[in-house]
Amino acid sequence: MAADLSPLMGPGIGVTCFLSMLKTGGPMSLNSKIYRLTEWHRRIDEALRREMRRRGADPLRLLRLRHLKQRVKERLHRSMRSPAFG
């Protein structure tokens, strides 16, 4: 049955499509892009806070989450500075 599925019907389609659209500038509207980036930033922030509260927090995981959060924040700021936004 899995052989009948098109490549767009895979189990990770949400994240995969989102990341590929961000890289290629696909058919995502600017407001949609900003919303999704804000959601990603919020989720990463929640994961970071959970990890910091956890006893014996993994420093490498904290570093990765902080780096990812910063990258999403930078992309969000670049999107909001876009001439199409204002």
FENQUIMO-V888418 format. One record per pair of residues at least 24 apart in sequence whose C-alpha atoms are under 7 Angstrom apart, sorted by the first residue. I is the first residue (numbers start at 0). J is the second residue. D is the distance in Angstrom with one decimal. If there is no record, write none. Layout:
i:I j:J d:D
i:I j:J d:D
This chain:
i:33 j:75 d:6.3
i:33 j:78 d:6.9
i:36 j:71 d:6.4
i:36 j:75 d:6.1
i:40 j:68 d:5.9
i:40 j:71 d:6.2
i:40 j:72 d:6.8
i:43 j:68 d:6.1
